Amino acid sequence: MEAGDEERTGFHWNFNAYALVGGELHQDSIRFLIGKDTQIYKQYKKYSSAVPSFAFVPKIQRNIASGAKVTQVIGSYTINVSLGSTIEVYSNIITLYDFLEVIFRKSRLIEVVGVIANDRSPSGMAAMEFPLKTAAYIEAVKTEGSEYVTHLEEVNISPDAYTENVTIECVSLGDGVGNEEWKITSAFLEPFFTKTDVLVEKLRWKFRVPKKIPPKPEKAGEFIVSSIDYVSRKASQAPPPICVDLLTVGAKASSKTITLVYKQKPGPSCACEAVNYAGALSPTCLGLEGKKIETSLDPKLKAKLERIYKFRERFVSGNTYDKGTAGFLIAKVRYMKAEQIVIGQEEVPRILVGLPMG
């Protein structure tokens, strides 16, 4: 239930309620507490359809989590009124009317100004519980977003804690499941961060987010694209389509977020072409096992290869001729054999040429 709720429909909301009698609460209406809410409520039954509804007196004052225990309240208050050494004691007080009526008749310390009415209607002073100012307390903790976010542990506040809402939000997986990072927002503190299973102690309250490890799935989890954000462009410019396909999770993948940022190639001022690169991505990782991988060559090795291939081109050109009508090239040499020779740390082609016979 949420603060402000006035009634609920269904027999399961019946806490021994009676219908109103002449517009007033039945004298046997019980008093009860719901969960950790310190407000004492009463209830009455309403018939507006085949299924009755049950109204709360007063309306629900604070958010109450589902499953909260309902407890009947019995007994009364004893109130001491004092001024210096003079003390007045008033017993058997339940409602605001009980207190004002006895004060009006007996008190020499307090004067009641206004009308005192024995009004037992849902909003009357004889129906309302005597109001109390209590020490600070914690309302029900409301959770959302994950089935594993269910509660806090070691929650405690001091009696003089401020009235505020404290929001605890998981902002990242941190070092993995069970070590998440949480952002805490409070009305009286600057936002700060903590980790799962770490006791937080600030001002007049403390708590700890318990560690919850989901059961290990039988297969790898899901790999999804959560969002694609484009740079700003003119209204007349349509954003280019970006398609991400074949999303596959590895056998040892862990929960994390991967962010890929595509940027425009730098201008001429960035001499990328002149930079020497070493190494390459794993062919296994790229799924290119058994395929040819082309990588950047050392400039010195590249120059040697260029000289060799130019020699080969000149040699072939100088040792062949055009037969003519058929357009065939006839070799002047008996054979050419390509082998391998090691230059530095790389293998390059070596050409062995057979000279003409006879």
C-alpha positions, 0 to 999 in steps of 0.5 A: 500500500502507498501513502494516501490510500483510503480503501481496498476492495476484497475480503482479504482486506477485512481486519474484523471491520464493521459497517458504519452505524449512523455514519459513525464507527462501530464501538467494537471496531478494532485498532491495529498496526500494519508492519512497521508503520507507527500509525494506529488504524481503524477500519469500516466496511463499505458496500458499493458492489457485490464485493465489499471494500474496506476503508482505513481511518485515518487514510494510510500514512506511509508506504507499506510493503506487501506481506506486512504483518497486521497486529491488533492494538489493545490498551490505552495511554496514560498522559502526564501534564506538568508545569514546574512541580505540579503534575496532572495524570490522566489515564484511559486515553485512546482518542483525541476526544478522550484527552480533550474532554478530561482536560476540559473538565479537570485540568488547571494547567491547560485550557481547551479552546474550541469545540470538543465533540464526541464525533465518531464519524471517520474524520471525527475526533472520537474516532481518531487515535490520540496523536503521538510524536514518536522517535525516528523510525524506518518505513518499509524498504521499497525495492524494484528492478531485480528479483535479487534486490529484496532487502537491506541488512543491519538497518538502524537509525538514531532516534533524532534522525531527520525525515528524508528519503534515501535512495540506493541505486545500483549503477554498475557491476563493479568487479562482478556479480556480488561486488556491485557499485551502489549510489546513495542519494540523501536529502542531507548528504552529497551523493556518494558510492559504496559496494555490495556487502559493505556497511554504510554508516552516515549521520544518523543511519546505517545499512548494508546491501547484502550480497546475492549471487544468482544461481549459475545458469545452465548456458551462457547468458544473453548478450544484448545491445542496450542502446545506440547513441548517435552524435548530433546532426541536422534534422535533414540528415538521417542517422546511418544504420548501425546493425550489430549481429551474431551476438555470442557469449563465451563459455567463461563470460562474466556480467559486464557492460561493453561500450564501443565508440566509433570516431571519424578518422583523424585528419592529415595532421595525424600521420597514422600511415607513418606509424609502425604497428606490431602484433595483430588480433587473435585469429581464433578470437576473430573467428578467422582460423585457417584464413590468411591474415594480413598484417602491417610489414616492417618498412625495411622488409617491405622495401626488400620485397618491393625490389624483389617483385620489381626484379621478377616483373622485369625478368619475366617481361624481358624473357617472354615475347608475343607470339602474335595472332593468338596473343600467347606469351612464349617463355624464352626460359626453360623453367622458373622455380619459386622458393623461400628465403629468410630475411631477418625474421620474415620469409619472402619469395626467392626466384631461381631462374633456369637459363636457356639451353643450347 
